[in-house]
């Protein structure tokens, strides 16, 4: 019960890696808000873990502010924020990604980290404790061709993690990131361009351990980094990738 009595918000918590993090946190004793655009899935996951579902658009300041108000009304304080919600553009040459796609990727993957910091960091600083976890990607460390602006957004997230960690450490707030390789999530087919046995084999061939990341892998890594066991760990971008970045 490493997260006993902790309160945690997981954005994009209704599916994929986010749902894996939600389930692990709840199993370790946390009270969890499943924050997502998909209300139906969020309610299902929240019901499974005795948590609470909340509709949020992480690219909207008003929506994130409302989520913060709801969390504080519910719990009084927030111990853990996991910035997991993310999207990608389809694989294509960088100059063929249109401006709307670019703006959406940066809004969801990068601006969201700024917005949650704006609305949750003040409370953590006042309490003198807290943990923020950003779900980045191996794409931010070892980019693949044709996912250029997605790669860049995840690299931004890794740099933001380190900058946040340095600034917030004196206030007792830790900030870390995890970097999964492609996994069984709703974004998998978008990363690959097409979900075929041949394309899956090509991706898995680049992972020394020989399989995709799973939601359980992410839940385990996230639990450690957000628990008191990691009290001396801040500013890391942990590769949870089966050796992909070696």
C-alpha positions in Angstrom: 0.0 0.0 0.0 2.7 2.5 -1.1 0.1 5.2 -1.9 -2.1 4.8 1.1 -4.4 7.8 1.6 -2.7 9.7 -1.3 -5.0 11.6 -3.7 -4.1 11.4 -7.3 -5.4 12.7 -10.7 -4.6 10.8 -13.8 -5.4 12.6 -17.1 -6.2 10.3 -20.0 -7.0 7.8 -17.3 -9.9 6.0 -19.0 -7.8 3.8 -21.3 -4.3 2.6 -22.2 -1.4 3.5 -20.1 -3.6 5.9 -18.1 -6.0 3.2 -17.0 -3.0 1.0 -16.0 -1.7 3.8 -13.8 -5.2 4.4 -12.3 -5.6 0.7 -11.4 -2.1 0.4 -9.9 -2.5 3.6 -7.8 -5.9 2.4 -6.5 -4.4 -1.1 -5.7 -1.7 0.7 -3.7 -4.2 2.7 -1.6 -4.7 5.9 -3.5 -7.9 7.8 -4.1 -8.0 8.4 -7.8 -9.7 10.8 -10.1 -10.0 9.4 -13.7 -9.8 12.5 -15.8 -10.6 12.1 -19.5 -12.6 13.4 -22.5 -14.3 10.0 -22.7 -17.0 10.2 -20.0 -18.3 6.6 -20.4 -14.9 4.9 -20.2 -13.8 7.2 -17.4 -16.9 6.2 -15.4 -16.3 2.5 -16.0 -12.7 2.7 -14.9 -13.5 4.8 -11.9 -16.3 2.4 -10.8 -13.8 -0.5 -11.0 -11.4 1.2 -8.5 -13.9 3.1 -6.3 -12.6 6.3 -7.8 -14.2 9.3 -9.3 -14.6 10.2 -13.0 -14.2 13.7 -14.3 -14.6 15.2 -17.8 -11.6 17.3 -18.8 -10.0 18.8 -21.9 -6.4 19.1 -20.8 -5.7 21.7 -23.6 -8.2 24.1 -22.1 -7.3 26.4 -19.2 -10.9 26.7 -18.1 -11.4 22.9 -18.1 -8.2 22.2 -16.1 -9.2 25.0 -13.6 -12.6 23.3 -13.2 -10.9 20.0 -12.6 -8.7 21.5 -10.0 -11.7 23.0 -8.2 -13.5 19.7 -8.3 -10.5 17.8 -6.8 -10.1 20.3 -4.0 -13.8 20.2 -3.2 -13.6 16.5 -3.1 -10.4 16.0 -1.2 -9.1 19.3 0.0 -5.7 18.7 -1.5 -4.0 16.8 -4.4 -0.9 14.8 -3.7 -0.1 13.4 -7.2 -0.8 14.7 -10.7 -0.1 12.4 -13.7 0.0 14.1 -17.0 -0.8 11.1 -19.2 -3.3 12.4 -21.8 -1.6 12.6 -25.2 -2.2 12.4 -28.9 -0.1 12.1 -32.1 -0.4 13.0 -35.7 -0.4 10.2 -38.3 3.1 9.2 -39.6 3.9 11.5 -42.5 6.8 13.8 -43.6 7.1 16.8 -41.3 6.1 19.4 -43.9 2.9 17.5 -44.6 1.5 17.9 -41.0 -1.0 20.7 -41.2 -1.1 23.6 -38.8 -4.2 22.3 -37.1 -2.7 18.9 -36.3 0.5 20.6 -35.1 -1.4 22.9 -32.8 -3.5 20.1 -31.3 -0.5 17.8 -30.6 1.3 20.7 -28.8 -1.8 21.7 -26.9 -2.5 18.2 -25.6 1.0 17.0 -25.1 2.8 20.2 -23.9 0.4 23.0 -23.0 -1.4 20.5 -20.7 1.7 20.2 -18.5 1.8 24.0 -18.1 -1.9 24.1 -17.3 -1.8 21.4 -14.6 1.3 23.1 -13.1 -0.5 26.4 -13.0 -3.5 25.0 -11.1 -1.9 22.3 -8.9 1.6 23.4 -8.1 0.5 26.3 -5.8 -1.3 23.9 -3.5 1.6 21.4 -3.5 4.1 24.3 -2.7 1.8 25.4 0.1 1.7 21.9 1.5 5.4 21.4 1.1 4.9 18.1 -0.7 3.6 16.6 -3.9 4.6 14.5 -7.0 4.0 15.3 -10.6 4.6 12.6 -13.3 4.7 13.4 -17.0 4.1 10.5 -19.4 6.6 11.3 -22.1 7.9 8.7 -24.7 11.0 7.1 -26.1 10.0 9.4 -29.1 11.4 12.3 -27.0 14.7 10.5 -26.6 15.2 8.5 -29.8 12.9 9.9 -32.4 11.4 7.9 -35.3 11.1 9.4 -38.8 7.7 10.8 -39.8 6.5 11.5 -36.3 8.5 14.7 -36.1 6.2 17.0 -34.2 5.0 14.3 -31.9 8.6 13.5 -31.1 9.3 17.2 -30.5 6.3 17.5 -28.1 7.6 14.6 -26.0 11.1 16.1 -26.0 9.5 19.3 -24.7 7.8 17.3 -22.0 11.2 15.8 -20.9 12.9 19.2 -20.7 9.9 20.6 -18.8 10.1 17.7 -16.3 13.7 18.6 -15.5 13.1 22.3 -15.4 10.1 21.8 -13.1 12.1 19.4 -10.9 14.9 21.9 -10.3 12.5 24.8 -9.5 10.2 22.8 -7.2 12.7 20.7 -5.3 13.2 23.3 -2.6 9.4 23.3 -2.0 9.2 19.5 -1.5 7.6 18.8 -4.8 9.2 16.1 -7.1 8.7 15.9 -10.8 9.6 12.9 -13.0 8.7 11.4 -16.3 8.4 7.9 -17.7 9.2 7.1 -21.3 7.3 4.1 -22.7 7.9 2.6 -26.0 4.8 1.9 -28.2 2.2 -0.2 -26.4 -1.3 -1.7 -26.6 -3.1 1.6 -26.4 -5.6 3.5 -28.6 -2.6 5.4 -30.1 -0.8 2.3 -31.3 -2.3 2.2 -34.8 -1.7 5.9 -35.2 2.0 5.5 -34.4 2.4 2.6 -36.8 0.2 4.1 -39.6 -1.5 0.8 -40.0 -2.1 -2.0 -37.5 -0.9 -5.2 -39.4 1.0 -8.2 -38.2 3.9 -7.1 -40.4 4.0 -3.6 -38.9 3.8 -4.9 -35.4 6.7 -7.3 -36.1 8.7 -4.4 -37.4 8.1 -2.3 -34.3 8.8 -5.2 -31.9 12.0 -6.0 -33.6 13.4 -2.6 -32.4 12.7 -3.5 -28.7 15.3 -5.8 -27.2 13.0 -7.4 -24.7 10.7 -8.3 -27.6 7.3 -6.9 -26.7 5.3 -3.7 -26.5 4.9 -1.8 -23.3 1.8 -2.6 -21.3 -0.5 -0.5 -19.1 0.8 -2.6 -16.1 4.4 -1.7 -16.9 3.5 2.0 -16.8 1.5 1.5 -13.6 4.4 -0.1 -11.8 6.9 2.5 -12.8 4.5 5.4 -12.1 3.7 4.0 -8.6 7.4 3.9 -7.7 8.1 7.4 -8.9 5.1 8.9 -7.1 5.6 7.0 -3.9 7.7 7.9 -0.9 10.1 5.1 -2.0 11.3 7.6 -4.6 11.8 10.5 -2.2 15.3 11.1 -3.5 14.3 10.8 -7.2 13.4 13.9 -9.2 14.0 15.2 -12.7 14.4 11.7 -14.2 13.0 10.6 -17.5 12.8 6.8 -16.8 12.9 4.6 -19.9 10.3 1.9 -19.5 11.0 0.6 -23.0 12.5 -2.9 -23.0 15.8 -1.5 -24.1 14.5 0.4 -27.1 16.7 3.5 -26.4 20.0 1.6 -25.8 
